[in-house]
């Protein structure tokens, strides 16, 4: 893809409107951020269109993992600052909270996600992974987007989700280099189907499985996502 073309809308970007789009979204990572974080060129309009949804998803996951939007109960300083300085966001997520009792009398808290906003961020990152790993610039809508907590997957579903998918990669792509390095154990960061961006925070895999392009990610070792484009949609 030419450097002056937006990764999302594929329009030519004027020099003064070029922004850097981090893949994955930096708000989904922990500080300090990885040194070699992937980035793509995007226009200001597309970049801005994701920012509120990215902030929402990051805050939602923080609340889920902490079991609360209380700043004092957050697991990272970033999440403490977020819920302290953005009361409107805290109130919005609190509004989606459902509290119930289990059969054993324990309190169970569930935050109901705004799925359209969650899927918007997942799709944005998937497009970036497909371009960076597979050399595929995708502007079309996917065949499907799936987001589900890892704990909700059955044992068989979890096994299938975690497994690598046999594929042939285009020469020159990052995935092709990974396949070459699989014969060299010294290149440990290039081994295996999953790319670990930040341990226990974000990992992904990207593949052409023969039927289409598939991008999976795991966020916070909690949310499992899958985006698929059939070949007839590319």
N, C-alpha and C positions, 0 to 999 in steps of 0.2 A: 504494500500500500504506500503511495507517495506520502512524504512527510507533511505536506500541507493539506491533507485530507482528514476530516474528522472520522474517528474510529466508529462513531455511532450513526451519524446521518450521512456520512460519506460525501459531504459537501466540501468544496474547496474553502479553506479558511484564510481570511485576510491575516496578514502578519501580526497586526495589533490585537487580533481576537484569538490567537492560538493559546490554549491552556494545556497544562499537563494533567492527564488523567491517570491516577495511580491504580494499578491492578495487582491485588485486590484493593478495595477502598481502604485508605489509611485508618478511617475511624473504626474499622473492624479489627485492627491490630493493636498491640500493646506497645507502649513506649519502654525502652528505645526501639525505634522501628528498624527493620532489617536494612542493612547497608545497600544492598542491590535490589531494591524494590522496583518491580516492573512499572513502566509508565508509557503511555501512549499520547498522541496528540488528539485534542478534542476542541471543538468550538465552545465559546463561552456559554451559548444557549444550552447545549447538551450537558455541559459540566454542571451548570446551575440547576438543571432539571433533576439531577440525581441527589444533590446535596441534602435536601430536607429528608428524603427517604433514607439516605445513608445514616443520617443522624438518628432517625427514628429506629431503624433496625439495630444499630449499635446500642441504643438505650434500652430497647426491648430485650435484647439478649442479656444485657447487664442485669436488668430486673429479674429475668428468669433465673439466671445463675445465682443471684443473691437471694432470690425469693422475696424481694422487696424493692421499692424505689427509694427507700430511706437512704440518704447519702452516707450515713454512718455505717451502713451494712454492705456497702459496695466493696468489691474485691480489688479494685485498682484506684489509684489517685485520680485518673482521668474520669472514671465513672462517678467518683465522689464530687468532682468539680462540675460535671455535667448536671447532675440532679440538684446540686446546690444553686447553680447559676441559671438553670432553665426550668423554673417551676411549672411553666405551661406544658413542657414535654413530660415532666413527672406526672402532672395531673391527667394528661391524655392517656398515658400508659396505665395509671392507677384506675382510670375509668373502665379499662378493659379487664380488670382483675375479677376473677371468680373464685370465691372461697367456699369450700365444701368439706364434709367429713367423710373419711374413709370408713370401711366396715369395721376397722379396728379402733375407731374413735380419733384418728389423727387428723390434723388440719391439712388440707391440700389446697395449694394456691396455683391457679392457672391464669396466665395472661393470654387473652385471645388476640392473635395478631391481625393486623390489617394486611391481608395477604397480598393485595395488589402492590402495596408499597414494598413489602419484603421481596416479592418476585421481581420487581423493577430493578432492585439492587443486584439480586442474584443474576439476572439476565445481563446486566451491564458488565459484571465481572466475568461471566461466561464468554461474552464476546471478546473480551480482552485476552482471556486464556486461549481461546481458539486461534486468535491472530498470532499471539506470541509463541505458542507451542506448535501449532499446526500450519501456520502461514495462511490461514483462512480468514479473510475479511468478510464478515457477515452483517448484512443490514436487514435481512428478512426476519419475520417473526418466527419463533421456534415452533416445532411440532407440539412440544409441551414443556412446562416448567414445573418441577416438583420440589416441595420443601417439607421436611418432616423431621421431628426429633429422632435422633439415633435410637433412643430408648424405645421408641414405638415400633421399630423394625423387629420382625421375628428373627430367630437365629439364622434361618435360611436366607431371608432378605438381607440381613447384615453381611453374611458371607458373600453373597452375590455383589452387593454394593462395594465391598472392600476389594474384591478381586480385580486384578488388571484385566484388560480386554485385549486379546491378540489383535494386532493391526500392523499395517505397513505404512510407514511415514514417508512423506515427500522428501526427496533429497534436498538438503540445505536447511530444513526446519529444525527447531530445537528438539522435537520429538525424534527426528532421524539421528541427531547427535546422541540422544539418550540411548537409543538402541545400539549405536556403535560402542558407546562407553560401557554397555552392559557386559562386554567381554573384558573390561579392565576394572578389577575391584578397587584400584586406587582412586577411581573417580566415584567415591561413595555418594556424593550429593546428586549424581545423575542416575542412580540405580532405583529400580522399583517403579511401579506405575504412578505413585503419588508424589507430588512435589510439595515439600513441607516449606511453606513460606515463613511460618513462625510456630515453633513447637507448641502443641496443645491449643493453638489459637486459630490457625488457618492452614489448610492443606487442600490440594486439588489434583485432579487428573483430567487430561484431555485426550480424546481418541477419535479416530475414524474407524468405526467398528464394522464397516462394510455396508451398512444400511444408511449411515449418516454420521454426523458429528455429535459426539457426546462429551459433555463437560460436567464433572461432579466436583463438589466441594464439601468440606466439613468445617463449620465455623464454631469455634469455642469447644470443640469436641462435643457439641450438642446438636447443632442443626445440620442435617444432611440435605444437600441439594443436588438436583440433576436437571440439566437442560439438554434437550435433544433437537437437532435439526435433521430431518430426513433429506436425502440427497435431492429430492425434487423441489425442496424449498430453498436450496442454496443458489 
